[in-house]
Amino acid sequence: MGVVLTANRFGYLAAIDLHKAGVKVEAVIDLRNEDTDSPGAALKTAGIQLHRGHAITLVLPSAGKRGIRGVQVTPLDASGQPKQTGSFEIPCDGLAMSVGFAPADGLFYQGGGRMGWSEDLQQFIPTSAPAGLFAAGRVNGVYGFEQGSRRWPPRGISGGCVPWQVGRANPRRPRAPQVVTDSCLSHLSSPNDEMLCRS
């Protein structure tokens, strides 16, 4: 039996996928009070409880502390803090989490780049970079290789990687991946890989 803690639609999708694979999912705990794009109806159809505006405040260890036997769930107040009352327990032996994205930005930092918070994407994205440092993929707020493949290469770009850009991405239509040449593409082992290029 499992529980999924989430703050995005991907937690809902994970719960549905686990259910389809035969895993008993007891509940989805959503830190958000409201959501317009998560498949809550599919959870209901699958018999999975949904607790919006709640958090897991305690994980209950199993005997011998080699696993878990449940979680304590607590409602959140208007400022996102756990309330003093209303907690309850859900028995489970597994906990999956999808509460935010943290792309690999270590090389970008080492190269002198800096990150800032994007409310639109709910993640950190580049805000400044020294000349010649470029960012691509998830670190730049792009979450799918196919999302930008229709526009390659962008006008005015003749190889290498597209320079990283400061700006706010639209979470429903992320910017195109920033890699534009076959030589750069050959280094990617999967559509979700990150890439940094230095000219």
Helices and strands as residue ranges (DSSP letters): E 2-6, H 9-20, E 25-30, H 40-46, E 49-52, E 54-61, G 63-65, E 68-75, E 88-91, E 94-98, H 106-110, E 114-118, E 123-128, E 133-136, G 137-140, H 145-148, G 149-151, H 182-185, E 195-198
